[in-house]
Amino acid sequence: MACNGPGGRRHDFDLLRVMSFGTLIVYHASLMYGTQPWLLKSETTSRLMDLISVASHPWRMSLLFLISGFVTSMLVERKSVEDIRRSRTRQLLLPFVLGVLVIVPPQVYVSNTNPFPELSYWDFWKLYVITRIRFEHMWFLAYLWTYIAIWSVLWPRYRERWLRLSARLAASLKGANLFLLPVLFLSGLRIGLFPLFGETLVFISDVYAHILYFSMFMTGILLMKQEGFWREIDRQRWVSCAFSVLSFMVLAITVIAVPRDQLSDAFLFVGRIVRSIFQWCTIIALLAFAGRIATRPNRVVTYLNNSIMTYYVVHQTVLIVAAYYMSREGLLDVRTFFPICIVTALACAVIAEMKRLAAMYLVPTAR
């Protein structure tokens, strides 16, 4: 287990959080240039861009929910469940409400999915708020707050049962079972539920995603204090890394060689199992190696970690609005992938710094 900082802070979690949120800019930019539908599309697309989604999407959000569970388990040692729920409500729901009312509308307005393209922005916004509010990338905040709220109700009532389940879960995840049991669970979800429900990111109908992400969150809650689990993933770090690389190679070759609409049912069945192997093995490999690498504070990681919520909230709108104006000039093609990633990252950095300075000068300090 990585060395703790003051107050028991886990520097490896900070590193993984920054890395996971940071990949969102690259991931969302790749969707414009890949072959799958998205809010705004480049004039030219490439199946090579689909590899970015294949390489990051299966594990990134699952890892973030898992880390959220780890951190929540750590907090309960120092705070009451009610305090945790209140603080997470401030940290998650306020940015969520701001996001869906202010940050998301511009990206919808300039996207290919605008239901009212003939209206001015103000008229569009009024109809959007009344009839067409969309979560877009803000879904993570709403889902995480919901899971914390559910946990805050269940944990005090069944605390002893949770603790027994925690010990049994950690004991079961040893040797080959560290890989086999989670992969079977994830494969079952992908094979049984994903074809029926998909991953809609529509809160009331997102059955597959809720089961997946709530399971990850609760796994983090249960395993955080199990030293045996951390020792085991460290011991198996090279095995998990090898499985991660090999399974990704299989997925990458499939994406490049075979168009999705030509995949047979049998191929999709096997592909979902391979995707589950990649998902879990990448998660535990990242946890294991981050635990060895991030054993002390890093100024860059600390700075980015303090700004990461701002990056997350604004990045997709900055990306899409920038791409929209590039498309109007006929410049939105695969060659602009790296420039638009850089522009988005720099704009997010400026906004985050402006927010930090505003907080420094506008919020009175205690005297």
Buried (B, 14 or more C-beta within 10 A) or exposed (E): BBEEBEEEBBBBBBBBBBBBBBBBBBBBBBBBBBBEEBBBBBEEBBBBBBBBBBBBBBBBBBBBBBBBBBBBBBBBEEBEBEEBBEEBEEBBEEBBEBBBBEBBBBBBBBBEBBEBEEBEEEEBBEEBEEEBEBBBBBBBBBBBBBBBBEBBEBBEEEEEEBEEBBEEBBEEBBEEEBBEBBBBBBBEBBBEBBEEBBBEBEEEEBBBBBBBBBBBBBBBBBBBBBEEBBEBBBEBBEBBBEBBEBBBEBBBEBBEEBEEEEBEEEEBBBBBBBBBBBBBBBBBBBBBBBBEEBBEEBEEBBBBBEBBBBBBBBBBBBBBBBBBEBBEEEBBBBEBBEEBBEBBBEBBBEBBEEBBEEEEEEEEEEE
